[in-house]
Amino acid sequence: MDKALAGVRILDMTHVQSGPSCTQILAWLGADVIKVELPGRGDITRSQLRDVPGVDSLYFTMLNCNKRSITLNIKSAKGKRILDELIKRADVLAENFGPGALDREGFTWAHIRELNPRIIFASVKGFGAGPFENCKAYETIAQAMGGSMSTTGLEDGPPTSTGAQIGDSGTGMHMAAAILAALYQRTRTGRGQRVEVAMQDSVLNLCRVKLRDQQRLKHGPLTEYPNRSFGDEVPRSGNASGGGQPGAALHCAPGGANDYCYVIIQPQVWPTLARIAGRPELADDPAYATPEARIKHLDEVFGVIEQWTMRHTKHEVMRTLMEADVPCGPILSMKDLLEDSALARRGIVASVEHPQRGTFKTVGCPLVLSESPVEITSSPLLGEHTADILREVMGFGDAELEQLRSEGVI
């Protein structure tokens, strides 16, 4: 079956996570993603956090499926010429080097656009134009400077980073959207364009409701928050839902580290919750009957429900509450998710065969297109497709390839 992005060629000069997460999604959708790597080393994540000696790490394999790999030394004159030719034949060039790195090698936007006026030149950077534009950024720096850390954690605890990689992979998803928009616009204009996505900006976009609440503060306390006092900044509020409905993670049996269920109290479900918790009289008690009454002592309200949840497993709690139309969800550990048969059947946790490390599991494609099904293939070995790509794109023969290898160009 034809793929959504069949015929789109992407030169992937990204590394680590923010860029590779973007280009992997595009590869899953059918683009021919050619990962351009440094000879002898490649993407640094190939060797980072290795669990099996001498093979590509899971850090690399889980972010680079469905791609081809070419090694190319773009500091050499011949390497630059080859990259020029690859650019001429590409639809997209994606990179996430430090500020100015490609410019210093002569690959400015002006040069790239002159080579190929139709190309989309996409860059992930830490920050947009301004005082920080030349600063490096990593996942937690982006969370720190994008509003996430200041609003995550317990009220009396330190700013906390989230386990979700919203700075890296979150930015990668934003860049994927930008690239697709630029490709679509090109169908009308015939022209490529420069695409830039900043990690700080992407994190802030994901913290939109907190920026909403910052503006609400000038009109008084945020009544849906469990906090007892407010200053002039949005506070950390633990596990409060942030959506206008009180929520909390409640202990469940048998009491392990992740034996919790997150429960939300909508106004219409309170009588049902009170009944299930064994306290039906609270449905009509003036101190509990309305959202305005409950908000004044949420800890006590959730304590009543928790007395019931502690007698049941998190999955039993979910089944009971979902049957009663109460919004809830068990806290699932990574072990829970890795072993989830439903996720496996849907390919969201996918098993992939790697030529060196054997079978590994990865997160599959969360985008489901009826006319473009995703088939996940292994990440490439370093330079695995160098000869094929240079023959196919450049028309090189064996003698030319051997010469380039001997000179350290590929």
QUIFEN-V209310 format. One record per residue. N is the residue number from 1. PSI is psi in radians with two decimals (999 if undefined). NEAR is the number of other C-alpha atoms within 8 Angstrom. Layout:
[[N	PSI	NEAR] [N	PSI	NEAR]]
This chain:
[[1	2.47	5] [2	2.57	6] [3	2.71	10] [4	-0.70	8] [5	0.40	9] [6	2.35	10] [7	-0.14	7] [8	2.17	11] [9	2.23	12] [10	2.15	14] [11	1.98	14] [12	1.73	13] [13	0.42	11] [14	2.90	12] [15	2.95	13] [16	-1.90	10] [17	-0.78	10] [18	-0.79	16] [19	-0.88	16] [20	-0.59	14] [21	-0.62	14] [22	-0.91	13] [23	-0.46	15] [24	-0.75	14] [25	-0.76	10] [26	-0.61	12] [27	-0.73	13] [28	-0.54	13] [29	0.06	13] [30	-0.04	13] [31	2.60	13] [32	1.73	12] [33	2.03	15] [34	1.89	12] [35	2.05	12] [36	2.06	11] [37	2.79	15] [38	2.28	10] [39	2.41	12] [40	-0.36	5] [41	-0.89	8] [42	-2.88	10] [43	2.27	10] [44	-0.44	9] [45	-0.19	11] [46	-0.57	13] [47	0.02	9] [48	2.44	8] [49	0.70	8] [50	2.36	12] [51	-0.34	6] [52	2.12	7] [53	2.43	5] [54	0.11	4] [55	2.88	10] [56	2.42	11] [57	2.82	14] [58	-0.53	10] [59	-0.73	11] [60	-0.86	13] [61	-0.57	12] [62	-0.08	10] [63	0.04	11] [64	0.49	14] [65	2.70	14] [66	0.31	13] [67	2.86	13] [68	2.64	12] [69	2.30	15] [70	2.38	16] [71	2.39	13] [72	2.19	11] [73	1.71	13] [74	0.02	11] [75	-0.31	7] [76	2.68	8] [77	-0.76	7] [78	-0.64	8] [79	-0.71	13] [80	-0.72	11] [81	-0.69	8] [82	-0.75	8] [83	-0.68	9] [84	-0.81	10] [85	-0.65	9] [86	-0.70	11] [87	-0.70	14] [88	-0.47	8] [89	0.19	9] [90	2.76	12] [91	-0.54	11] [92	2.44	13] [93	2.08	14] [94	2.40	14] [95	2.71	12] [96	0.70	12] [97	2.94	11] [98	2.80	7] [99	2.19	9] [100	-0.02	7] [101	-0.83	8] [102	-0.61	9] [103	-0.73	8] [104	-0.39	7] [105	0.06	8] [106	0.04	7] [107	1.18	9] [108	2.90	8] [109	-0.67	8] [110	-0.74	6] [111	-0.78	9] [112	-0.75	14] [113	-0.58	11] [114	-0.67	7] [115	-0.67	9] [116	1.65	10] [117	-0.26	9] [118	-0.04	11] [119	2.56	15] [120	2.03	14] [121	1.84	13] [122	2.27	14] [123	2.37	10] [124	2.24	16] [125	2.93	16] [126	-0.72	13] [127	2.69	14] [128	-3.04	11] [129	2.34	6] [130	-2.87	6] [131	-0.34	5] [132	0.12	8] [133	-0.41	11] [134	0.19	7] [135	2.57	8] [136	2.70	8] [137	2.57	10] [138	3.06	9] [139	-1.02	10] [140	-0.46	8] [141	-0.74	8] [142	-0.72	14] [143	-0.68	15] [144	-0.70	11] [145	0.03	9] [146	0.06	14] [147	-0.09	12] [148	-0.85	14] [149	-0.63	14] [150	-0.35	10] [151	0.16	12] [152	2.30	13] [153	-3.11	13] [154	2.68	10] [155	-0.71	9] [156	0.25	4] [157	3.10	6] [158	2.83	6] [159	2.46	10] [160	2.42	8] [161	2.62	10] [162	2.66	9] [163	-0.48	4] [164	2.40	4] [165	1.19	9] [166	-0.40	13] [167	-0.78	16] [168	-1.24	14] [169	-0.58	13] [170	-0.74	12] [171	-0.67	16] [172	-0.69	16] [173	-0.63	10] [174	-0.72	10] [175	-0.63	14] [176	-0.75	12] [177	-0.72	8] [178	-0.72	9] [179	-0.78	12] [180	-0.69	8] [181	-0.72	8] [182	-0.67	12] [183	-0.70	10] [184	-0.73	8] [185	-0.61	9] [186	-0.49	11] [187	-0.38	7] [188	-0.65	6] [189	-0.43	6] [190	0.03	8] [191	2.55	8] [192	-3.04	13] [193	2.91	9] [194	2.30	8] [195	2.21	12] [196	2.37	9] [197	2.20	14] [198	2.43	12] [199	-0.73	16] [200	-0.78	14] [201	-0.71	11] [202	-0.72	15] [203	-0.76	17] [204	-0.67	11] [205	-0.64	7] [206	-0.24	7] [207	0.44	11] [208	-0.74	8] [209	-0.47	7] [210	-0.59	10] [211	-0.60	8] [212	-0.85	8] [213	-0.53	10] [214	-0.69	11] [215	-0.52	7] [216	-0.44	9] [217	-0.54	12] [218	-0.22	7] [219	0.06	5] [220	3.13	6] [221	2.68	7] [222	1.72	8] [223	-0.39	6] [224	-0.18	9] [225	2.56	9] [226	-0.08	9] [227	2.54	8] [228	-0.35	4] [229	2.71	5] [230	2.42	9] [231	-2.44	6] [232	0.25	7] [233	2.57	7] [234	2.18	11] [235	2.89	10] [236	2.49	11] [237	0.53	13] [238	-2.22	8] [239	0.31	9] [240	2.49	10] [241	-0.52	10] [242	0.09	9] [243	0.23	5] [244	-0.17	6] [245	2.24	10] [246	2.43	15] [247	2.72	11] [248	2.64	11] [249	2.05	9] [250	2.42	12] [251	2.49	11] [252	2.91	16] [253	2.63	12] [254	0.20	8] [255	0.36	9] [256	3.12	6] [257	-0.55	4] [258	0.40	8] [259	1.32	14] [260	2.73	11] [261	2.31	16] [262	2.17	12] [263	2.33	12] [264	2.35	12] [265	1.73	11] [266	2.61	9] [267	-0.71	7] [268	-0.26	5] [269	-0.04	10] [270	-0.80	11] [271	-0.67	10] [272	-0.77	9] [273	-0.75	10] [274	-0.71	14] [275	-0.82	11] [276	-0.65	9] [277	-0.05	11] [278	0.28	7] [279	1.04	9] [280	-0.45	11] [281	-0.34	8] [282	-0.27	11] [283	-0.57	11] [284	0.00	7] [285	2.18	8] [286	-0.47	7] [287	-0.17	8] [288	-0.29	12] [289	-0.49	12] [290	2.73	9] [291	-0.66	8] [292	-0.62	6] [293	-0.74	11] [294	-0.59	12] [295	-0.40	11] [296	-0.32	6] [297	1.01	8] [298	-0.65	10] [299	-0.74	6] [300	-0.70	7] [301	-0.85	10] [302	-0.47	10] [303	-0.64	8] [304	-0.80	10] [305	-0.65	11] [306	-0.52	11] [307	-0.53	9] [308	-0.80	11] [309	-0.54	15] [310	-0.23	13] [311	0.04	8] [312	2.73	11] [313	2.86	12] [314	-0.57	14] [315	-0.62	7] [316	-0.72	8] [317	-0.80	13] [318	-0.79	12] [319	-0.77	8] [320	-0.80	8] [321	-0.65	11] [322	-0.64	10] [323	-0.46	7] [324	0.14	7] [325	0.53	7] [326	2.15	13] [327	2.24	9] [328	2.91	11] [329	2.31	8] [330	2.61	12] [331	1.97	10] [332	2.22	8] [333	2.94	7] [334	-0.57	6] [335	-0.76	7] [336	-0.82	8] [337	-0.70	10] [338	-0.52	8] [339	0.14	7] [340	2.01	8] [341	-0.57	6] [342	-0.74	6] [343	-0.66	10] [344	-0.75	11] [345	-0.59	7] [346	-0.10	7] [347	0.18	10] [348	-0.54	11] [349	1.89	13] [350	2.49	11] [351	2.27	8] [352	2.38	11] [353	2.18	9] [354	2.42	10] [355	-0.36	5] [356	-0.74	5] [357	-0.06	9] [358	-2.60	7] [359	2.31	8] [360	2.80	10] [361	2.53	9] [362	2.88	9] [363	2.18	9] [364	-3.03	9] [365	2.13	10] [366	-0.09	5] [367	2.16	4] [368	1.93	8] [369	2.20	6] [370	-0.51	5] [371	0.12	8] [372	1.17	12] [373	2.54	10] [374	2.28	8] [375	1.98	5] [376	2.22	10] [377	2.88	8] [378	2.69	11] [379	2.67	14] [380	2.63	13] [381	2.77	7] [382	2.09	11] [383	0.27	11] [384	-0.57	10] [385	0.26	10] [386	-0.92	11] [387	-0.77	9] [388	-0.78	7] [389	-0.75	10] [390	-0.54	10] [391	-0.78	10] [392	-0.80	8] [393	-0.65	8] [394	-0.31	9] [395	0.38	7] [396	2.62	9] [397	-3.12	7] [398	-0.72	6] [399	-0.74	6] [400	-0.70	8] [401	-0.74	10] [402	-0.68	8] [403	-0.76	8] [404	-0.66	10] [405	-0.76	9] [406	-0.46	7] [407	-0.04	7] [408	0.33	8] [409	-0.62	13] [410	999	12]]
